[in-house]
Amino acid sequence: MADVIISSEDLTVLGGPSQITVDTNIGPAGNRGVFVLYGIYNPNDPLAIPGFIATPQLFDLYILTDPASPDYLTVYQYVSQSGIEFWIATLKLTPNFYGTNRVVTFIDGVAELNLNIFQIGLVAVRAGALSLLNTKFIFSVQATMSNYEVMSEIDPGESDVHMPAALSVKVGDIFLDVADDEQKLPITLYGAEFNGTDMQNIDNKNVVVHLSILVVNPNDVTDLLVADGP
């Protein structure tokens, strides 16, 4: 085989450009992504329109957040059928649930605590879409307690005796706490314990209260109040 030798005094290297500029403003704008809207009205109701954060487009979603509505937490999707665009119900979310353990102090049978409704998840009230009147009936509150002095966990001098107890719950209307500018749900607990002989108010005792809170339809109560009211 013959040897081939290439010799040159000049060497030229060809390559791409040192800089590329891409103009992204050329061509039509693409479609935006899906928005999730929410409000207290059925999205097909004209009253819902002022609350939309953007003009609805096909496949947008909407969540109804009025607990007084039978469609509470229903998810709607914006669709087109036979050339007509409208909202159609697709599914219903699980009702809001909030659980917590709190240490409360009973004085002469009474203990009080205030819960931030943002933690509970009632969007409509936090957004100012609902009056605070009779908001107590939006919540179903269940409470149990561990009736012993919780400070006995860290102080050997405190008794850890458990006594049978009865507990009652009173829920108040949501209020604006001026201390932190947050809306709170006030809960008052009434407790009595059996001392071996009779029932007595739980007094000067710190106990753990277990709370389970659901957001429910208040109409069964509020409709009765309106019917029997002045």
N, C-alpha and C positions, 0 to 999 in steps of 0.2 A: 504494500500500500504506500502511496506517495505521501510525503509530509507536506502539509500546507501551512505556510507561515504568513500571517497578516501583519503588516507593519504600517504604522501611520504616525506622523508627527503630531497630529491633532486628534483629540477624542471629544466627541460631542455626546452628552447624556441628555436624552429626551425624557421629560416627566410631565406631571400634571401641573396646574396653576398653583401658585403659592397661597392664594386666597380665593374662596368661593363666597359670593353674596347671594342669599336667597331672599327674594321679596315675597313676604307672606300675605301681602295685601292684594295680590292678584287673584281673581276668580271670585265666585260667589261664596258668601259665608255659609258654613255648615249649620245643621240643626243643633240646637242646644240639647243638653241631656234632660232626663225626666225630673220634674219638680214634684216635691211632696208638699201639698197645701193642707191647711186645716182650718176649721171654723165651727161655729155652733149651728149653722144652718145646713140643710140639705144642699149640696152643691148645685143642684138643678134649680133651686129657688133663687130668684133675682136678688134677694137680700144677701146672699152669700158673695156676690160679685165684688162689692167694695173691699172685702177682706182678702181677696186673692193677691198674693205678692207678685204675680205676673199673669199675663193673659194665658189661659190654659191652652196647651197644645196636646195633640193626640198622645195618649199613653201616660199623661201626667196622672198623679195619684192625689187623693183628697181623703183626709180623716175627719170624721164628724166627732167633735169633742164635747157636745152638750150632754151631760149625764141625765137630763130630763127627757131626752129623746129616746124612743125605743130603738133607734138605730145608732145609739152611742157606741163609739169606737168602730163603726163600720168603715171599711176602706173602699172608696170608689175609684174607678178609672175612667179617664176621658177617652171615648171611643167614637167611631163613625160607623153608622149603619144606614144603608140606603141613602147616603149622601147627607145624613143629619148627624151632627156632632152633639153628644150629650154625655152625662156621667152615669155610669152603671155600677151598682153595688157588686163587689167581687168577693170580699171576705170580711169577717169580723174579728178584731183583735181580742185577746184575753182581757177581761176587765182588770182595771188597775188594782194592784195588790201591794200593800206595804206592811212589812213586819219589822218589829224592833223590840229590843229589851231595854228598859229604862229603869234607873234607880230613882225611886220617889220616896219622899219622907211623909209619913202619916202623922198628923197632929190632930188629936181628938177625933179620929176616924175619917179625916179628910186629907187627900193629897191632890195636888194639881200639877199639870204639865202642859206645855204648849209645843205643838209639832209644826215644823215648817211644811207648808202644803206643797212646796216645790219638791220635797223629798217624796211626798205621797204621789205626786204626779198629776194633779188636777190642773191641766193646762188652761182650761177655759176661765177659771177664776183668776189664775195668775196673770192672764192676759187682759184682765179687766172686762171680759165679755159677759160676766154674770154679776148680778147684785149679790152682796154678801148676806142679804136677808134670807133667813131660813136655810142657809148653807149647811147647818147642822144635820139636815136630813139627807144630804148627799153621801154621808159616810155611814158605813156599817162597822162598828167598832166592837171587837171582842177582846176581853182582857182576863188574864189569869195572873196569879202572882205566887212567888216563892216566899211564904210568910215566915221569914226569920230575919234577924238583924244581919244584913249583908256585911257590916263592918266586922263581924266576927271572923270573916275570912282573913283579916290582917291583924286583928286585935284579940289575943287570947282571953282578955278580960271580958269580952262581950259574949253574951249567951247566944248559942246557935240553935236554941230550942225552936222547933217548928210547931205551930198550932193550927188546927183546922180554922178556916176563915171563909167569910162570905164577902163578895165584892160586887159593887154596883158601879155602873159607868154612866156619866152624864156628859154629853157632847154639846159644845156651844157653837155659835156662829163664828165663822172665820173673821178675824180682825187684823188690822194693820198694826204691827208692833213698831212704834216710833223709835224704839231703841236701836233697831237695825234695819228699819224700813222693809221688813219682810212680813208676808201674810202668814198668820199662825192659826192653827186649829186648837182651841182650848179644850182640854179633857179634864174633868173632875172625877176623882175616884173616891168612893165611900167604902170603907172597910171595917169589918168587925171580926173578932176572933173568939174562939171558945177556949176559955182558960181552965177547963176541967169541971167547972160548976155552972157557969152561965156565959152568955155572949157579952162582950165588952168592946168598945171602940178601940181600934188599933191606934196607939198613941206613942209619939216620940220613937218611931221605929223606921229605919231605912230598909226598904224591901225592893226586890227586883220584880217589875211588872212586865209581863209578856203581852204585847199588843199586836193584833192582826186587824188591818183596816182595809176595807173594800170601798170603792166608789160605786154607788148604786143609783138607780132611778128614784128620785125623791117624790114622785108624783102621788104615790099611794098615801103619803102623809100630807103633803101640801094641798092636794085637791080636797081632802077632808077638812082642813083648816079653812079654806076659802068657802066651802059649802056651808060650814057651821059658823062662819065669822059674821061680823056686823054687815 
